[in-house]
Amino acid sequence: MKSQANVIGVSMVKFEKPGRSEPYEIMAAKAITGALADAGIDMSDVEQAYASYVYGESTSGQTALYQVGMTGIPIMNVNNNCSSGSTALYMARQAVESGAIDCALAFGFEEMQPGALGEHWTDRTSPFQWIQNRFDQLNRELPNGPGAIKVFGAAGLEYLEKYGANPDIYGKVAVKSRQHAVNNPYSLFTKELQLDEVMNAPAIYPGLTRLMACPPTCGAAAAIVCSDRFAKKHNVHKTVKIIAQSMTTDLPNSTEDNQHLVGCDMTARAAEQVYEKAGIGPEDVDVVELHDCFTPNEVITYERLGLCGEGEAEKLINSGDNTYGGKYVINPSGGLMSKGHPLGATGLAQCTELVWHLRGDAGKRQVDGAKIALQHNLGLGGACVVTMYSRG
């Protein structure tokens, strides 16, 4: 019999720049311990665990969880690129919802190195080779560069050309996100930005400046997912329901243009499936945490999540409908741009932020009266996870 999946405990550590963080297992243990305490349960109550990370050896999840307790439960290690954290949450939710278990732990961590993301296994076929091949075909006049930077940069240029939008929309999104981060004690960056500062920052690719890109970061986050039966048994009252969730991967049309190469179609399909499952549309959403690894991706994602019509992102931005006082509050945490992007932890940090808002625990950045929250987490290569939550 299908069970309702609830998030009853969340936690994260403050993200740090590479070289300044604690070891991955210590960060993860702190996040797990915090989530257990938040839920009011013990490690012995957890029946399965899903550990997400990208840069690490096999069974790093066991090493991290063993810092909290060696209880003999199944521990699954998850690597799905930048969507790893949400993939772990997806698996935990699915296990609980199916009725197979009553309580699961999803946790993610990353101990990253400085600089742009790179591949460690260069002696075998790259999982991004098909993206590189198509990028070369589509962008003969654009320079090469680090993988993520060039494909998101090209997508951003393509969007501006297709819809005649002002390039300053990417800077305005960065300014908005940093304004949100000022009130987030978990954010790596908390200093406000000015538009000219963003637009005139050093260029990292045509159309992209350094302040339009998220920083490499280390960190960890965790969430406890349980059934209604478990919550009742343990007298847990501050529950947040996962009312719909979907994961999509690429289709043949993912090579259609630069925006498709960075997952816009995966996002659109995942969002449509979530709205259909939930019976709730984007107009009912109050707060959103989306994958703004680069500000052009935030802009593209607005439309693919149905937050505005095609080509209408500039209007949404200029009207303030992506911030407090507008239609939606998007990335109240400051997003990946400000909070940081430790790959395996990102999706669970997004979950943590949204749970705080739905419980009314987000402090100075609280979205008043938030009832419905939407999460978007994207990994090239590829996978996209969209999750909808409601106040319990």
C-alpha positions in Angstrom: 0.0 0.0 0.0 1.3 3.4 -1.0 2.4 5.6 2.0 2.7 9.4 2.2 6.4 10.5 2.4 7.2 13.2 4.9 10.3 15.2 5.6 10.6 15.3 9.4 14.2 16.4 10.0 16.7 18.5 8.0 20.1 20.0 8.6 23.1 21.4 6.8 26.5 22.8 7.6 27.7 26.2 6.5 29.4 25.8 3.1 33.0 26.7 2.8 35.6 27.3 0.1 37.9 24.3 -0.8 40.7 24.0 1.7 38.8 25.7 4.5 36.3 22.9 5.3 36.4 20.0 7.6 36.9 16.5 6.1 33.8 15.2 4.2 33.0 12.6 6.8 32.9 15.2 9.6 30.7 17.6 7.7 28.4 14.8 6.8 28.2 13.5 10.3 27.3 17.0 11.6 24.5 17.3 9.0 23.2 13.8 9.8 23.3 14.4 13.6 21.5 17.7 13.1 18.7 16.1 11.0 18.2 13.3 13.5 17.9 15.9 16.3 15.6 18.0 14.3 13.3 15.0 13.7 13.6 13.9 17.4 14.7 10.4 16.5 17.7 8.2 16.9 20.0 6.7 14.3 18.6 3.3 15.3 15.2 4.3 14.0 16.6 4.8 10.4 16.1 1.7 8.2 18.0 2.7 5.0 20.4 5.5 4.1 21.3 7.1 0.7 24.6 8.9 0.5 25.2 11.4 -2.4 28.6 12.7 -3.6 30.4 13.1 -6.8 34.1 13.4 -6.0 35.1 10.6 -3.7 36.0 6.9 -3.5 33.5 4.1 -3.3 31.7 3.6 0.0 32.5 7.1 1.2 28.9 7.1 2.4 29.6 4.3 4.8 32.7 6.2 6.1 30.5 9.3 6.7 27.6 7.5 8.3 29.8 5.4 10.5 30.9 8.6 12.3 27.3 8.7 13.6 26.7 5.0 14.1 27.3 1.5 12.7 23.8 0.1 12.7 24.1 -2.4 9.9 21.4 -0.9 7.7 21.7 -0.8 3.9 23.7 2.3 2.7 23.5 3.2 -1.0 26.1 5.5 -2.5 24.6 7.8 -5.2 26.5 9.7 -7.9 24.2 11.6 -10.4 26.4 14.6 -11.0 25.0 17.9 -9.7 21.6 16.3 -9.0 23.1 13.7 -6.7 21.5 15.1 -3.5 18.0 15.2 -5.0 18.5 11.7 -6.4 19.3 10.4 -2.9 16.1 12.2 -1.7 14.2 10.6 -4.6 15.3 7.1 -3.6 14.5 7.7 0.0 11.1 9.0 -0.8 10.4 6.1 -3.2 11.4 3.6 -0.5 9.1 5.1 2.1 6.2 5.8 -0.4 6.3 2.2 -1.6 5.8 0.9 1.9 9.0 -1.1 1.9 10.3 0.9 4.9 9.0 3.6 7.2 12.1 5.8 7.7 15.0 6.7 5.4 18.0 9.0 5.6 19.2 11.0 2.6 22.5 12.8 3.1 25.0 14.5 0.7 28.4 15.9 1.0 31.3 17.2 -1.1 34.9 18.0 -0.4 35.8 19.9 -3.6 39.0 21.2 -5.1 39.5 24.8 -6.2 38.8 25.9 -9.7 36.3 24.9 -12.5 34.9 21.4 -12.4 37.0 18.8 -14.2 37.0 15.1 -15.0 39.2 12.8 -13.0 39.0 9.7 -15.3 40.7 10.8 -18.5 41.6 7.3 -19.7 38.0 6.3 -20.7 35.0 7.6 -22.5 33.7 10.8 -21.0 30.0 10.9 -20.1 30.0 14.5 -21.5 31.5 13.6 -24.9 28.2 13.7 -26.6 27.6 17.1 -25.2 31.0 18.3 -26.3 30.5 16.9 -29.8 27.1 18.7 -30.2 28.5 21.9 -28.6 31.3 21.9 -31.3 28.7 21.6 -34.1 26.4 24.3 -32.7 29.0 26.9 -31.7 31.8 27.0 -34.3 32.4 30.7 -33.5 32.5 30.4 -29.7 35.7 29.5 -27.9 36.3 26.3 -26.0 36.5 26.3 -22.3 35.8 24.3 -19.1 32.8 22.0 -19.7 30.1 23.5 -17.6 31.1 27.1 -18.2 31.0 26.9 -22.0 27.7 25.0 -22.3 25.8 27.3 -19.9 27.5 30.3 -21.4 26.4 29.3 -24.9 22.9 28.6 -23.7 22.8 32.1 -22.1 23.9 33.7 -25.4 21.4 31.7 -27.3 18.5 32.7 -25.0 19.4 36.5 -25.4 19.5 36.2 -29.2 16.3 34.1 -29.5 14.2 36.5 -27.4 16.0 39.8 -27.8 16.5 40.1 -24.0 18.8 42.6 -22.4 22.0 40.9 -21.2 21.6 42.7 -17.8 19.0 40.2 -16.8 21.8 37.8 -15.8 23.3 40.5 -13.7 20.0 41.4 -12.1 19.5 37.8 -11.0 22.9 37.7 -9.4 22.0 40.9 -7.5 18.7 39.5 -6.4 20.2 36.3 -5.2 22.9 38.0 -3.1 20.3 40.3 -1.5 18.6 37.1 -0.3 21.9 35.6 0.9 22.5 38.6 3.2 19.9 37.0 5.6 21.2 33.5 5.3 23.8 32.5 8.0 24.5 29.3 6.0 25.5 31.2 2.8 29.2 31.4 1.7 28.7 35.0 0.4 26.6 37.5 2.2 27.8 40.9 0.8 25.3 42.6 -1.5 26.2 43.2 -5.2 25.5 46.1 -7.5 24.5 45.5 -11.1 27.5 47.3 -12.6 29.7 45.3 -10.3 28.3 42.0 -11.7 28.3 43.1 -15.4 31.9 44.5 -15.2 33.4 41.6 -13.3 36.1 39.6 -15.1 34.7 37.6 -18.0 35.0 33.8 -17.7 33.2 33.2 -21.1 31.5 35.4 -23.7 28.4 36.7 -21.9 29.4 35.3 -18.5 31.2 37.1 -15.7 32.7 35.6 -12.6 29.8 36.9 -10.5 27.3 35.1 -12.7 28.8 31.7 -11.7 28.5 29.7 -8.5 31.7 29.0 -6.6 33.3 25.5 -6.0 32.3 24.7 -2.4 32.6 22.1 0.3 29.6 21.1 2.6 27.0 18.7 3.6 23.2 18.4 4.2 20.8 15.8 5.3 17.0 15.0 5.4 14.9 12.3 7.2 12.0 10.9 5.3 9.3 8.9 6.9 5.7 7.5 6.6 2.7 8.9 8.4 2.7 5.7 10.5 6.3 6.4 11.6 5.6 10.1 12.4 2.5 9.2 14.5 4.4 6.5 16.4 7.2 8.8 17.2 4.9 11.8 18.0 6.4 13.9 15.2 4.3 17.0 14.4 6.4 19.3 12.3 6.1 17.4 9.1 6.5 18.6 5.5 4.9 16.4 2.8 6.5 15.5 -0.5 3.4 15.7 -2.6 5.0 15.1 -5.9 8.5 14.3 -7.3 9.8 13.4 -10.7 13.2 12.6 -12.2 13.9 12.9 -16.0 16.8 12.1 -18.2 17.7 13.1 -21.8 15.7 12.4 -24.9 17.0 12.6 -28.5 15.9 16.2 -28.7 18.4 17.1 -25.9 20.8 17.9 -28.7 18.5 20.3 -30.4 20.2 23.5 -29.3 22.3 24.9 -26.5 19.4 25.3 -24.1 18.5 21.7 -24.6 22.1 20.7 -24.0 21.9 22.2 -20.5 18.7 20.3 -19.6 15.8 22.7 -20.4 13.7 19.9 -21.8 14.5 17.6 -18.8 13.3 20.4 -16.6 10.1 21.1 -18.5 9.1 17.4 -18.5 9.9 16.9 -14.8 7.9 20.0 -13.9 4.9 18.9 -16.0 4.9 15.5 -14.4 5.1 17.0 -10.9 2.2 19.4 -11.5 0.1 16.6 -12.9 0.8 14.3 -10.0 0.2 17.0 -7.4 -2.8 18.5 -9.1 -1.2 21.9 -8.4 0.1 24.3 -10.9 3.0 26.8 -10.8 0.5 29.6 -9.9 0.1 27.9 -6.5 3.8 27.9 -5.7 5.0 30.3 -3.0 8.7 29.6 -2.8 11.3 28.0 -5.1 14.8 26.8 -4.8 16.2 26.2 -8.3 19.6 25.2 -9.8 21.3 28.5 -10.5 24.8 27.1 -11.2 25.0 30.1 -13.6 22.6 32.9 -13.7 21.6 32.2 -17.3 20.3 28.8 -16.1 18.1 30.5 -13.5 16.6 32.6 -16.2 16.0 29.7 -18.6 14.6 27.6 -15.7 11.9 30.2 -14.9 10.2 29.4 -18.1 10.7 25.7 -18.1 9.2 25.4 -14.6 6.2 27.4 -15.9 6.8 30.3 -13.6 6.4 32.6 -16.6 5.6 32.2 -20.3 8.2 31.5 -23.0 10.4 34.6 -23.6 8.9 36.3 -20.5 11.7 35.9 -18.0 12.9 39.4 -18.5 9.4 40.7 -17.6 9.3 38.6 -14.5 12.7 39.8 -13.4 12.1 43.5 -14.1 8.7 43.3 -12.3 10.3 41.8 -9.2 8.2 38.7 -9.4 11.2 36.6 -8.5 11.7 38.1 -5.0 10.0 39.2 -1.8 6.8 41.1 -2.5 6.5 39.5 -5.9 4.7 36.5 -7.3 7.4 34.0 -6.2 10.4 34.1 -3.9 13.1 32.3 -5.9 16.2 31.1 -4.2 15.6 32.8 -0.8 18.8 31.0 0.4 20.8 33.0 -2.1 20.9 30.0 -4.3 24.0 28.2 -5.6 25.4 31.6 -6.6 25.7 32.8 -3.1 25.3 29.8 -0.8 27.7 27.6 -2.8 27.5 24.4 -4.7 29.0 21.3 -3.1 27.6 19.0 -5.7 26.4 16.0 -3.6 25.0 18.3 -0.9 23.2 20.8 -3.1 19.9 19.1 -3.6 19.5 18.3 0.1 20.5 21.8 1.1 17.7 23.0 -1.2 15.3 20.6 0.6 16.5 21.9 3.9 15.8 25.5 2.9 12.3 24.8 1.7 11.4 22.7 4.7 12.5 25.6 6.9 10.2 28.0 5.0 7.2 25.7 5.1 7.7 25.2 8.9 8.1 29.0 9.4 11.7 28.4 10.6 13.6 30.5 8.0 14.3 33.5 10.2 14.8 36.9 8.5 14.4 35.4 5.0 11.1 33.7 5.9 8.6 33.7 3.0 5.4 34.8 4.8 2.6 32.2 4.7 4.5 29.7 2.5 2.4 26.6 1.9 3.7 25.2 -1.4 7.4 24.9 -2.3 9.1 23.8 -5.5 12.6 22.4 -5.9 14.7 22.0 -9.1 18.1 20.2 -9.2 19.9 19.6 -12.4 22.9 17.4 -13.4 24.4 17.5 -16.9 24.9 14.2 -18.5 22.1 14.1 -17.4 19.3 14.1 -14.8 16.8 16.6 -13.5 14.8 16.2 -10.3 11.8 18.4 -9.5 10.1 18.1 -6.1 7.0 19.7 -4.7 6.4 20.1 -0.9 3.4 21.2 1.1 3.1 22.3 4.7 2.1 19.4 6.9 
